[in-house]
Amino acid sequence: VPKRLAEWRATIEAALFEHYEPYAETKEAGEPRPTDDGVPRLSAASQVWPHVALVFVSVTPLDGVLTVELGYSAAWDEEHTLGARFQANRFVELSGSVLPA
C-alpha cells in the first residue's frame, strides 16, 4: 500500500473533491446545514488534503476480490468515514459510511 499511495493520490483527491462539491453547493446556496463551519472553500481537487485525514487502511477480500480500502475523515462530512477502494490497483469507488475492518 505505501508504494501505491503516490500512484493513487490523484484518483483519491478527485473522488474526495467530487464528494465535497454537493456540500460546497449547499453552503453557497445558503441552505441550512448542521455544521456549516466545517465546509472549506475549495476550487481544485488538490486542495482536499489539508481537510481530510487517513484514519484506517484495510486489505481484505470484498465479494471474493482482495480489496484495499483507505478510510478518510473529511472536514465537510462529519457524519461519515469515506473509503477509497482499490482492486488489482484499480480504483473501484469512494464509499461513504465505512468502518475500519
C-alpha distance (Angstrom), angle and dihedral (degrees) to the residues before:
residue distance angle dihedral
V1 . . .
P2 3.83 . .
K3 3.81 90.1 .
R4 3.82 91.9 50.9
L5 3.81 98.2 46.5
A6 3.80 93.9 84.0
E7 3.82 90.0 51.0
W8 3.80 92.3 47.9
R9 3.81 97.0 44.2
A10 3.82 98.2 93.5
T11 3.81 92.1 45.1
I12 3.80 92.7 49.3
E13 3.79 94.3 46.9
A14 3.81 91.2 49.3
A15 3.81 90.7 51.7
L16 3.80 92.2 46.4
F17 3.81 90.9 48.8
E18 3.81 90.6 49.8
H19 3.81 88.2 52.3
Y20 3.83 90.0 48.0
E21 3.83 96.9 52.0
P22 3.84 98.7 77.2
Y23 3.82 89.5 50.5
A24 3.80 90.5 51.9
E25 3.81 91.6 47.2
T26 3.81 90.5 52.4
K27 3.79 90.2 51.2
E28 3.81 92.5 47.0
A29 3.81 91.0 50.2
G30 3.79 89.4 54.1
E31 3.78 92.6 -122.1
P32 3.79 114.0 158.9
R33 3.79 115.6 -96.4
P34 3.78 127.3 -176.6
T35 3.83 92.5 -130.3
D36 3.78 105.2 21.6
D37 3.80 93.6 160.0
G38 3.82 92.0 66.9
V39 3.80 95.5 66.4
P40 3.80 110.3 95.4
R41 3.77 123.1 -157.8
L42 3.79 107.4 -110.7
S43 3.78 127.3 172.0
A44 3.82 100.4 178.5
A45 3.79 137.0 36.4
S46 3.80 92.3 -119.0
Q47 3.82 89.1 65.4
V48 3.83 94.5 67.9
W49 3.83 96.5 83.2
P50 3.83 99.6 80.8
H51 3.83 88.0 51.4
V52 3.81 100.2 50.4
A53 3.79 134.3 60.7
L54 3.78 129.7 -158.8
V55 3.81 104.9 -123.6
F56 3.79 102.5 171.4
V57 3.79 145.5 1.9
S58 3.78 119.9 -150.9
V59 3.80 128.9 -174.2
T60 3.78 108.9 -172.7
P61 3.81 142.2 129.2
L62 3.80 113.1 -86.3
D63 3.78 114.8 -172.6
G64 3.81 87.1 -14.6
V65 3.82 95.2 -53.9
L66 3.80 122.9 107.9
T67 3.81 104.2 -112.1
V68 3.79 131.7 -169.8
E69 3.77 112.4 -152.1
L70 3.79 123.2 -172.2
G71 3.80 111.4 -162.5
Y72 3.80 117.9 -149.6
S73 3.77 133.0 -174.1
A74 3.81 112.5 -147.6
A75 3.81 128.7 -156.0
W76 3.80 91.8 -136.1
D77 3.83 94.7 51.4
E78 3.79 111.6 46.4
E79 3.81 92.9 166.0
H80 3.81 99.4 61.6
T81 3.76 142.8 47.8
L82 3.81 108.9 -142.1
G83 3.79 119.5 -139.6
A84 3.81 120.1 -153.3
R85 3.81 103.7 -157.6
F86 3.78 126.6 -157.7
Q87 3.80 129.6 -177.3
A88 3.81 121.4 -173.9
N89 3.82 88.5 -7.1
R90 3.83 90.1 -57.8
F91 3.82 123.6 119.1
V92 3.79 110.2 -115.9
E93 3.81 105.1 175.1
L94 3.77 149.4 -44.8
S95 3.77 104.5 -111.9
G96 3.80 124.3 -165.2
S97 3.79 128.0 -141.9
V98 3.80 95.8 27.0
L99 3.77 123.9 159.7
P100 3.77 128.6 -149.2
A101 3.79 111.9 -96.8
